[in-house]
Amino acid sequence: MSGTDLEIVVDRARPTGRTLLAAGVEQSYVDVADPRYLHFEYVRRMAAVIDLAAPRRRPLTALHLGGGALTLPRWLATTRPGSPQRVVERDPAVVELVARQLAPVPPEVVVTVGDARDAVTTAAADAYDLVLADVYRAARMPRHVASVEFVAAVARVLRPDGIYLVNVTDLPPLVFSRTQVAALRAVFADVCLIADRRMLRGRRYGNLVLAAAHRPDRLPVRRLVARAAGDPVPGGVLHGSTLDAFVGGTRPATDADLADG
């Protein structure tokens, strides 16, 4: 993606809103007056997991894979002041545009240009409370961050109570999502999926959020069910037996599988 394909536009319905577009496609949304405002449903679902899984306002150490307009780093810095955050964005043009046209982030948020897998494999073990992945190229998750080996690398850098959050974009019949869930379940003890109910019924293209943790019963599933149901775009949560049924016999993809694909 070249810098000329990128632009930040004002939301006519919300004058303080800014949307990052890449080749005319929405990538990120930030309210410059209120970082707590989260426009996209999948971002609200990722934030809900963080909100409900850790005591309020407790600082959390986070690694963001994919930066965009820095929506969640800004939200986390506002809701949990003092949270050390590292953001890894592969596209220097995105980093430059966001730095030039949007409000600066707090000093504890460090933005670097780099590859997501490199960032994970070179990070120290047990370094983060959160790893958040929103890594896409031309609307597809790159193969090298979609394998079970990559998930294992993320698990290594998470603390024992840490949580991995992944934004997955998919379309019916959600084959890629099932593969991603299988990869997370091969590594983590607790996994859930949150998505628009229409997606779960195979009726639309969109985003699903996957959450994973080392410890069984670490994820606040019951409260997530209530939060998802009350969202402006009502969502459902799959966990345990319902997630078993969703995955079926799907197996996780390995680096070798993806190299051959």
C-alpha positions, 0 to 999 in steps of 0.5 A, a space after each residue: 500500500 503506497 502513501 497515496 492510497 492512504 487518507 484520513 477523513 472527517 466523519 460527517 455524522 460525528 465531527 470529532 471522528 476521523 477514519 483512516 482509509 486505505 484505497 477507500 476502505 475503512 481501516 481505523 476510526 478515532 474520535 480525537 476528542 474522546 478516545 473512549 469512543 469505539 466506532 467499530 463493533 470488533 474494536 468494542 468487543 476486544 475492549 470488552 474483553 480487556 475491560 472485564 478481564 482485569 481490575 478497572 484502571 489497572 495499568 496493563 503492558 500491551 503489544 499491539 500487532 498492527 497499529 492503524 490509527 492507534 485506536 486501541 492504544 489510545 483507548 487503553 492509555 485513557 482507560 488505564 493510564 500508565 499502561 506501557 504499550 508497544 505498537 508494531 505497524 508494518 507500513 511506514 506510510 501509515 505511521 507517518 500519516 497518523 503521526 502527522 494528522 492525528 493527536 499524539 499518543 502518550 509517551 508510554 505508547 511506543 510506535 515502531 515500524 516492523 513485522 508482527 512475527 519478528 516482534 513476537 519472536 524477539 520479545 522477552 518471555 512473560 513480557 506482556 499482559 496483552 497481545 492484540 493482533 489486527 494484522 492484514 494485507 489486502 483484507 487477508 491475514 498474512 500466512 506467517 501470523 496465521 499458524 499454530 507456531 505463531 500462536 505458540 510464539 505469542 503464548 511465550 511472551 504472555 504472562 501467566 494471566 495474560 490474554 491474546 486477542 485477535 481480529 479475524 475477518 472472514 466470510 461464510 462458511 467461516 473456514 479461516 475462522 475455524 482454523 484460527 480457533 483450532 490454532 488457539 485451542 492447540 496452544 491455550 487452555 481457554 478460548 472464546 469467539 465473539 461475533 455478530 450473531 448474523 456472522 455466526 449463522 453464516 449470513 454475512 462477511 465481517 469481523 470475529 474476535 478471538 480471545 485466548 488465555 493460558 489458564 482455564 476459566 481465565 476469560 470472563 465469558 458470562 460477562 462477555 455474553 451480557 456485554 456482547 448482547 447489549 452492544 449496538 450490534 448484538 453479538 454472540 459468544 462461543 465457548 466450551 461446547 458451542 466452540 467445539 461444535 463450531 470448530 468441528 474437526 478442523 485442525 490448526 494450520 502449521 507453517 508448513 501447511 501455509 507455505 504449501 498453500 
